[in-house]
Amino acid sequence: FTSTREKENNCRKMLPSELLIIVFSNLDLDSVDNARNTCKKWNNLIKTSVHLWKSLINQYCASSKSKQEMLKMQMYKGIQKSADKLEQFYRKLVKIEENFLSNNYRVRTLNCLDAEFEGKKVVRSSEWEQNHNYKGVYDMILNKNRLVASVYDTIQVWDMSSYQVANILPSKVLDEPHCATTCFTLLDDTFLICGTQNGFLKLFEIPSGKFLTQVKKNSNYISDVNASGNILSCVDWYGEITLWKLTSSNKLENITEENKFQVPLILAGRENERLLDFTPEFLVSTFRCHLTCYRYGEFFRSYPAPSDIFCIGIHGDKLAFGCKGNRDSPAAGILKLGWDRVPQVVYIKTRDNDPVISLSFNEKFLILGDTNGELHIVDVQKIVFPDTGEVTVELGKESDHHGLVFVGTIRTHEYRAFIWACKTDPYRIFSGDETGKIIIHDYLMFED
């Protein structure tokens, strides 16, 4: 047997520290732990090397675009010089997916109706509530650790690194002069874009809330707006799509090409509640139960869902949507955006099959928020579409799930509270409901 002293002597004769760090940087966590048990020198080297833990973190995050966002967060930037903190961060980081699959998270609640910033706050009105079919947190946009939420008749800006409100824009700021805000999005993480009922797009600086400019193509009611990079898209109540680009002088320039995004006549009826999402390749808008699909501006399909559609989200060549549903028809689905073949759809029924009114969709998970205060989590990494047509998957039942894996249901909201908004980042789920609360489910739990 080799004595402890002999092990120490052998360690001293081995590679210099710089090369050992390079070797350790290419090991998984279990192997690093085994290495640090070899001798005191290795243990001390691993324990005190900032370079080692930063290298391990960078390699882990390099595997996906969403994980790379972790490296830009203040939480990570603030521990750059501490090997101990970096090690703790890495150990928490590699457990996120395991925590996600086992529903292991910490809950934090933001009560938006009680939030106040420099004297600005939500002022509730029975008259306003009678004239609007929504209340509480109605919509949210998450961008680079900044969460912007529509709360009652205000828009609130929250800093998700500190969980503090950074500004509140009241209706008198948003709706002047005489053009009520109907929808909003974030552009380039610096600007708030608000669509209005008379066709104006308003540009505000974020988080200051300073009004910068406004522009419009016509006077039609704008139903939805969305942004990708420095490109903005909007849809009006007739289904007309307009693309805008943010110029270097912070102006919005109409870049819609002629004869692009033509709306089929049957889908051109006036309808306030239209939705929109887009990527550089695909754009999808809604008209009641119909999904109107474009590729590079060319219409290629209108797909009818079983019931009215309440939310949509595009990831890659797939579109997730939530709809009204009932006992017999599904409340959600995933459509393959194949322009060169017949539609392929995997429909989803939840246990109670309550209407799905919000969702978050990425390469790994689909999260569905419903009218029963529940969030349903589905692993979609191995989804298998039918060759043609439609199939239906019932979550939680033993049947052919076409590659979908039901992770579980989260019940952190009040019973029967409508979850109007759902967003995710690499380690959190944010869900906003009609009671005015945003519930944050933290799967990293770095502060614990």
Summary of the structure (lengths in Angstrom):
residues: 448
radius of gyration: 24.7
end to end distance: 41.1
largest distance: 85.9
contacts: 1435
relative contact order: 0.10
helix: 21%
strand: 39%
